[in-house]
Amino acid sequence: MITLTAGSANELFAAACQAVLRDGAMVSPRGLATREVMGAHLCLTDPRRRLVDLPPARVINPAFAVAEAMWILSGSDDPWIFQYNRGLTRYADDGRLQGAYGPRMRHWRGAIDQLDGVRQLLERDPDSRQGVIQLFDPELDTRGHRDVPCTLGYRFFLREGRLQMHTTMRSQDLWLGFPYDVFAATLLHELLAGWLHVGLGEYHHHVDSLHLYAHHQPDAARVPPHPDASAAMPAFEVPFEELDTRLAAVITGRPSLAPHWAWAEFAAVLAGYRSWTQGRRQDARTLAAVTPGETAQALRRWFTHLTDSPVPATAETASSTAEAGSAP
């Protein structure tokens, strides 16, 4: 069991890499050599410092981080997500990820918006312990689909004027999954705090099996133990009634329809990445260069990473050897 606390995602990720390499035991689920810590509690004290960006040791695809977050928040399981991460197609059945979080959160059994339910519950009873979003569904997740949710659910507690969020995961690939999962979860966390007009409290990430696959362990060993803190992102907010309209504007890459700074940046990041994958690389670089913000800066580094990568050009749009946001 490990317990780690840090002020930023960079620092928390680095500390987790050190802990798994130091304290993890070797196991081989599905025949894959893995170093695993059973029981991890990772606490991020400033959820706006959500971006893991540690070049050259760890460079993530920020367009996929943004796209996955928007995909989840919008309640979607549509296959447009694959244009930002082709590696995810390995987990698809019938062209879709059957474990997609979005429909479960926003349209549980086609009827219940759990996100809105938690919002209304905490408005009525700020001290409630029932602010739960359930993601694991035994009826669906025992059918043998390739994609089974790693995240079991989210819980929210409003205490002393600040909203805490707790995520519980049965499994977490630290190298591939953690940077993207924390990015998406803390955006959800911040939105809900804004709707409740309360402060943004700590983010707690609870994992049963926190692990590094053998082929990622040398990379994890190169992560600096005391990295620079992730920069704080600007406030991420929108009235609940406008959420779906704003998400649609970002997903389609229309910054003018997502006027708030953070939303416009995300829209530009998605538009820039699409330009890159369509072969308009100078347009992509120019858009990333003129767009302010941490994810736009990270996108410029991702483009450099793709250019310098030994991966053949035809595979670059597979997010540089399958940059997956989740793994079984």
C-alpha positions in Angstrom: 0.0 0.0 0.0 1.3 3.4 -0.9 0.0 6.9 -0.1 1.4 9.9 -2.0 0.4 13.5 -2.0 1.6 16.2 -4.3 0.5 19.7 -5.5 0.7 18.9 -9.2 0.2 16.0 -11.6 3.8 16.1 -12.7 5.0 15.7 -9.1 2.4 13.0 -8.3 3.2 11.0 -11.5 7.0 11.2 -10.7 6.5 10.0 -7.1 4.2 7.2 -8.3 6.8 6.0 -10.8 9.4 5.9 -8.1 7.1 4.1 -5.7 6.0 1.4 -8.2 9.6 0.8 -9.3 10.8 0.6 -5.7 8.0 -1.2 -4.0 6.2 -3.1 -6.7 6.1 -6.9 -7.0 6.3 -8.7 -10.3 3.1 -10.4 -11.6 2.1 -11.5 -15.1 -1.6 -11.0 -15.8 -2.5 -12.3 -19.3 1.2 -13.3 -19.6 2.4 -9.7 -19.5 5.3 -9.0 -17.1 4.2 -6.2 -14.8 5.5 -4.5 -11.7 2.5 -3.9 -9.4 1.6 -2.1 -6.2 -1.5 -3.4 -4.6 -3.4 -0.5 -3.0 -2.5 3.1 -3.9 -3.9 6.4 -2.7 -2.7 9.3 -4.8 -3.8 12.8 -3.7 -3.6 15.9 -5.9 -4.0 19.0 -3.8 -4.3 21.4 -6.7 -6.5 19.8 -9.3 -6.0 22.7 -11.8 -2.3 21.5 -12.1 -3.6 18.5 -14.0 -1.3 18.1 -17.0 1.5 15.5 -16.9 4.2 17.0 -19.2 7.7 15.9 -18.5 9.8 16.0 -21.7 11.8 14.2 -22.7 11.0 11.4 -20.3 7.2 11.6 -20.6 5.5 13.4 -23.5 1.8 12.9 -23.7 -0.7 13.6 -26.6 -2.6 16.6 -25.2 -5.1 16.4 -28.1 -6.1 12.9 -26.9 -6.3 14.1 -23.3 -8.7 16.9 -24.3 -10.7 14.7 -26.7 -11.1 11.9 -24.2 -12.3 14.4 -21.5 -14.8 16.0 -23.9 -15.9 12.6 -25.1 -16.7 11.4 -21.6 -18.3 14.7 -20.4 -20.6 14.7 -23.5 -21.8 11.2 -22.7 -20.5 9.8 -26.0 -19.3 6.4 -27.1 -19.1 7.5 -30.8 -16.0 6.3 -32.6 -14.7 9.8 -33.4 -12.4 9.3 -30.5 -10.3 6.9 -32.6 -9.0 9.8 -34.7 -7.1 11.0 -31.7 -5.9 7.6 -30.6 -6.0 4.7 -33.1 -4.6 2.4 -30.5 -8.0 2.3 -28.8 -9.5 0.4 -31.7 -7.8 -2.7 -30.3 -10.4 -2.7 -27.5 -13.4 -2.1 -29.7 -16.3 -4.5 -30.2 -18.6 -3.7 -33.2 -16.7 -0.5 -33.8 -17.3 1.0 -30.3 -15.7 0.9 -26.9 -18.2 -1.0 -24.9 -16.8 0.2 -21.6 -17.0 3.9 -22.5 -17.6 6.0 -19.4 -19.6 8.8 -21.0 -22.9 6.9 -21.7 -22.8 5.4 -18.2 -22.3 8.8 -16.6 -24.7 10.9 -18.6 -27.2 8.3 -19.9 -27.2 5.3 -17.5 -29.5 2.6 -18.9 -30.5 5.3 -21.4 -32.3 7.3 -18.8 -30.3 8.7 -15.9 -27.8 11.6 -16.1 -25.7 10.7 -13.0 -23.7 13.9 -13.3 -26.8 16.1 -13.1 -28.1 13.9 -10.3 -25.0 14.5 -8.2 -25.2 18.3 -8.9 -28.8 18.5 -7.7 -28.2 16.2 -4.7 -25.4 18.4 -3.4 -27.3 21.5 -4.0 -30.2 20.1 -1.8 -27.9 18.5 0.8 -24.4 19.8 0.8 -23.3 17.3 3.6 -24.6 14.3 1.7 -22.5 11.1 1.4 -24.5 9.9 -1.6 -22.8 11.9 -4.4 -21.8 8.9 -6.4 -21.3 8.3 -10.2 -21.2 4.6 -10.8 -19.3 3.4 -13.9 -18.8 -0.4 -13.5 -22.0 -2.3 -14.7 -22.0 -6.0 -14.0 -24.7 -6.6 -16.5 -22.5 -5.2 -19.3 -19.0 -5.9 -18.0 -19.3 -9.7 -17.7 -20.1 -10.3 -21.3 -16.5 -10.7 -22.5 -16.1 -7.3 -24.2 -12.5 -6.2 -25.0 -13.0 -3.0 -23.1 -14.0 -3.3 -19.4 -13.9 -0.1 -17.4 -10.8 0.4 -15.2 -12.7 3.1 -13.2 -15.4 1.8 -10.9 -16.8 5.1 -10.0 -16.5 8.7 -8.7 -17.6 10.1 -5.3 -18.0 13.7 -4.3 -18.0 15.3 -0.8 -18.6 19.0 0.0 -16.8 19.8 3.1 -15.7 23.1 4.7 -16.8 24.9 1.5 -14.6 22.9 -0.9 -15.5 20.0 -3.1 -13.5 16.8 -2.8 -13.5 14.1 -5.5 -12.6 10.5 -5.0 -12.0 8.1 -7.9 -11.7 4.4 -7.4 -10.0 2.2 -10.0 -9.7 -1.6 -10.1 -6.6 -1.2 -12.3 -4.4 1.6 -13.5 -1.6 1.5 -16.1 0.5 4.3 -14.5 2.5 5.0 -17.7 -0.2 5.1 -20.3 -3.4 5.7 -18.4 -2.7 7.9 -15.4 -1.9 11.1 -17.2 -5.1 11.0 -19.2 -7.4 9.7 -16.4 -6.3 12.5 -14.0 -6.7 15.1 -16.7 -10.3 14.1 -17.4 -11.4 13.5 -13.8 -10.2 16.8 -12.5 -12.0 18.7 -15.3 -15.2 16.9 -14.2 -14.2 17.8 -10.6 -13.8 21.5 -11.4 -17.0 21.7 -13.4 -19.1 20.3 -10.5 -17.4 22.6 -8.0 -18.3 25.6 -10.2 -21.9 24.5 -10.5 -22.1 24.3 -6.8 -20.3 27.7 -6.3 -17.8 26.2 -3.9 -14.0 25.9 -3.8 -12.0 23.2 -5.6 -10.8 20.8 -3.0 -8.4 17.8 -3.2 -8.6 15.2 -5.8 -8.1 11.6 -4.5 -7.2 8.8 -6.9 -7.6 5.3 -5.3 -6.2 2.3 -7.3 -6.3 -1.4 -6.4 -3.6 -2.4 -8.9 -1.2 0.4 -9.8 1.3 -1.0 -12.3 4.0 -0.5 -14.9 4.4 -3.0 -17.7 7.9 -4.3 -18.1 8.5 -2.4 -21.4 7.6 0.9 -19.7 9.8 0.5 -16.6 13.0 1.8 -18.2 11.1 4.9 -19.3 9.6 5.3 -15.9 13.1 5.1 -14.4 14.1 8.2 -16.5 11.4 10.4 -15.0 13.1 13.0 -12.8 12.3 12.3 -9.1 11.7 16.0 -8.4 10.2 17.6 -11.5 8.9 21.1 -12.0 5.3 21.4 -10.9 2.6 21.3 -13.6 1.4 24.8 -14.3 -2.1 25.8 -13.0 -4.7 25.9 -15.8 -7.2 28.7 -16.1 -10.6 28.2 -14.5 -12.7 25.7 -16.4 -16.4 26.6 -16.1 -19.7 26.8 -17.9 -23.3 27.0 -16.7 -24.7 23.5 -16.5 -27.4 24.4 -19.0 -24.8 25.3 -21.6 -22.5 22.3 -21.0 -23.5 20.2 -24.0 -23.5 23.1 -26.4 -20.0 24.1 -25.3 -18.8 20.6 -25.5 -20.1 20.3 -29.1 -18.2 23.5 -30.1 -15.0 22.1 -28.7 -15.4 18.7 -30.2 -15.9 20.2 -33.7 -12.9 22.5 -33.2 -14.8 25.8 -33.2 -13.0 28.2 -30.8 -15.3 31.1 -31.7 -18.3 29.1 -30.3 -16.3 28.3 -27.1 -15.4 31.8 -26.1 -14.0 31.2 -22.6 -10.2 31.0 -22.7 -9.9 27.4 -21.5 -12.6 26.1 -23.8 -11.2 28.0 -26.8 -7.8 26.6 -26.2 -9.2 23.0 -26.1 -11.1 23.6 -29.3 -7.9 24.9 -31.0 -5.9 21.9 -29.7 -8.4 19.5 -31.3 -8.5 21.4 -34.6 -4.7 21.6 -34.7 -4.3 17.9 -34.2 -6.8 17.1 -36.9 -4.9 19.3 -39.3 -1.7 17.4 -38.5 -3.3 14.0 -39.1 -4.8 15.3 -42.4 -1.3 16.2 -43.6 -1.5 20.0 -43.1 1.3 20.0 -40.7 2.4 23.6 -41.1 -1.2 24.7 -40.4 -1.2 22.5 -37.3 2.1 24.0 -36.0 0.9 27.5 -36.7 -2.3 27.0 -34.8 -0.6 25.5 -31.8 2.0 28.3 -31.8 -0.6 31.1 -31.7 -2.8 29.4 -29.2 -2.0 30.3 -25.5 -2.2 27.8 -22.7 -0.6 24.7 -21.3 -2.2 22.1 -23.6 -1.3 24.1 -26.7 2.3 24.2 -25.6 2.2 20.5 -24.9 0.8 20.0 -28.4 3.8 21.7 -29.9 6.0 19.3 -28.0 3.9 16.4 -29.2 4.3 17.4 -32.8 8.1 17.5 -32.2 7.9 14.1 -30.6 6.1 12.7 -33.6 8.6 14.2 -36.0 11.6 12.9 -34.1 10.1 9.5 -33.3 11.6 6.4 -35.0 8.0 5.3 -35.7 7.3 5.3 -39.5 5.4 8.3 -40.7 2.4 6.1 -41.6 2.0 5.2 -38.0 2.4 8.6 -36.5 -1.4 9.1 -36.3 -1.6 6.1 -34.1 -0.4 8.4 -31.4 3.2 7.3 -31.5 2.9 3.5 -30.9 -0.6 3.5 -29.4 -0.8 6.2 -26.8 -3.8 4.6 -25.0 -5.8 6.4 -22.3 -6.8 3.2 -20.6 -5.7 -0.4 -20.4 -7.3 -3.5 -19.0 
